[in-house]
Amino acid sequence: MENFSLLLEGFQAALHPVYLLYAFLGVLVGTAVGVLPGIGPAMTVALLMPLTFSLDATGALIMFAGIYYGGMFGGSTTAILLNTPGEAASVMTAIEGNKMAKAGRGAAALATAALGSFVAGTIGTLLLTMLAPLLARWAIKLGPHDYFALMVLAFVTVSAVLGSSRARGLASLFVGLAIGLIGVDQLTGQSRFTFGLPHLADGIDVVIVAVALFAVGEALWVAAHLRRAPVELLTVRGRWFTRDDFRRSWAPWLRGTALGFPFGTIPAGGAEVPTMLSYAAERRLSKHKDEFGKGAIEGVAGPEAANNAAAAGVLVPLLTLGIPTSATAAILLVVFRQYGLQPGPALFANSGDLVWALLASLYIGNLMLLVLNLPLVGLWVKLLQIPRPYLYAGIMVFAALGSYIVNLSPIDVGLLFGIGLLGFVMRRYGWPVAPAIIGLILGPIAEGQLRRALQISQFDLGILVSSPFSIVVYVACAALILGPALAGVVGRSRRGSLTPAP
């Protein structure tokens, strides 16, 4: 009952006309940018970050909640009409959704994606509201050595999950850790990697790095591949959502939600695995198996619900432990840091009004998405027709202006494009960008927790494994690192034993 009364207080704040306007603008702009080809939710949030610099913390976070959910919704439109997923989680939506659009059922595909997003987002937000305070009350009992173990788990999981290989993921992570070391050591006062430049004494602003790696790096990458054949844009035509479409979609929505939310809450989660599991489950359970591969509506409803439920689940470890489990969550962590807020168990105690207003705004933004986006599908189709050169040139200009606004320094613009070139090179060689951002954000926090733990124990390293929780976390890290290798060895030995002797 206490959580319910706190949520009602959050609604009182979130329903303020000014905050409603921020939520509306977030949903509208987030969807408009997220629907553009090649721009996923993480890049959407990073690119629009400078818009909130003049807002108070509550208003900025409410606006970003709308941008976050809007960017997730926009990716499904691109996947269905262009067969161009903005991120890996939209791949399964594209498989059946684009086939439906080619068969003249694009309107039904977009409608089931929108309604599935609403159902999954609402249920996921409800679960977030119930679980987050409980987890925060438990997490406040953890010591610095436990938090350091959690940081190590975050480093291991993001480098293993968010990349095509563990080696590339770890390399990207170390890039972020190295950038995070730049500046003055808060404990000793010594400069680290500043090369004698006073501008680097406070380190490189996380906003500049995030926009550079996501927006500038992506724009340069697309510019290097603009000679590809143009992508076919399908029009939205055919009947809208029918009673038969609803009958075939409601169960996949619920199953997708049940699969997506738990995966979003765990460090090795994300939306890619539950969307694939949802697609496989719907293909097996459907009474219309012959339509799969040709435009089955269940293949859009289930994965899209799983995708949005995972997006809500991602906020559980972010708000309660301060650990981002996806690229978009890493950018949202940057937003908190911009306002001097550190997500974690203390956030609920020290900034409870802000947190509950944010949770209430998720419900409001989710409803706004449903009300706005079904009538505005025609507008999103018009945005998809923007030529790629103009689109990404605009992104570069917007990124440069946003980086200049951070500190009103032209040096930041130079850093933006320098780090953007690094992002381009990382894409060229298959290094994932998200581990670098997470390393940059969590690296200094992990360093601080490690130093605190060692000071408490008078530099006895045994404190790092002095609690059952930290031991379990390190065992999980070892399993994530060694598990795939051991599974490969076992698989090869089994195949060898099954090979008949000559």
Disulfide bonds with the S-S distance in Angstrom:
none
